[in-house]
Amino acid sequence: MPEYVGRVVYVDALTTDPLAAPVLDRYQTRYIPTSVFVSGAGDVIETYVGPLDETQLRAKLDANVE
């Protein structure tokens, strides 16, 4: 999704990856798939549990990205 470059950071926090532990601890995600939308200040804007198709993801990003 090139239109979000520089405005969105995607983090793949698989629970089996030990490097994901800090993200999982901070945002309390324990279920896959879970999408956590976080502001630039680090505040959770929305948490969505369940799969998102491209249309749904774009709608959520458009609603939350400045």
C-alpha positions as CSV (number, residue, x, y, z in Angstrom):
1,M,0.0,0.0,0.0
2,P,2.3,2.7,-1.3
3,E,0.0,5.6,-0.4
4,Y,0.7,5.0,3.3
5,V,4.5,5.0,3.0
6,G,6.0,7.4,5.6
7,R,2.6,7.6,7.4
8,V,2.2,4.1,8.7
9,V,4.5,1.5,10.2
10,Y,3.5,-2.1,9.9
11,V,4.8,-4.4,12.7
12,D,4.4,-8.2,12.3
13,A,4.3,-9.4,15.9
14,L,4.0,-13.2,15.6
15,T,3.6,-14.7,19.0
16,T,6.3,-17.3,18.2
17,D,8.9,-14.6,17.5
18,P,10.8,-13.6,20.7
19,L,11.5,-10.2,19.1
20,A,7.7,-9.5,19.2
21,A,7.5,-9.8,23.0
22,P,7.9,-6.0,23.7
23,V,5.1,-5.2,21.2
24,L,2.8,-7.9,22.6
25,D,3.5,-6.8,26.2
26,R,2.9,-3.1,25.5
27,Y,-0.3,-3.5,23.5
28,Q,-1.7,-6.7,25.2
29,T,-2.3,-8.6,22.0
30,R,-2.8,-12.3,22.6
31,Y,-4.9,-13.5,19.7
32,I,-4.0,-13.8,16.0
33,P,-5.0,-12.0,14.0
34,T,-5.2,-8.8,16.0
35,S,-4.6,-5.4,14.5
36,V,-3.6,-2.6,16.9
37,F,-3.8,0.9,15.5
38,V,-1.5,3.2,17.4
39,S,-1.1,7.0,17.0
40,G,2.3,8.7,16.5
41,A,2.3,9.5,20.2
42,G,2.0,5.8,21.0
43,D,-1.6,5.8,22.1
44,V,-3.9,3.0,21.1
45,I,-6.6,4.3,18.7
46,E,-8.3,1.0,18.0
47,T,-7.8,-2.7,18.5
48,Y,-9.5,-5.1,16.1
49,V,-9.5,-8.8,16.6
50,G,-10.1,-10.8,13.4
51,P,-9.0,-10.9,9.9
52,L,-9.0,-7.7,7.8
53,D,-9.2,-7.8,4.0
54,E,-7.6,-5.1,2.0
55,T,-10.7,-3.0,1.8
56,Q,-11.3,-3.2,5.6
57,L,-7.7,-2.4,6.3
58,R,-7.7,0.6,4.0
59,A,-10.9,1.9,5.6
60,K,-9.3,1.7,9.1
61,L,-6.1,3.3,8.0
62,D,-8.0,6.1,6.3
63,A,-10.0,6.7,9.4
64,N,-7.0,6.8,11.7
65,V,-4.0,8.2,9.7
66,E,-3.5,11.9,9.4
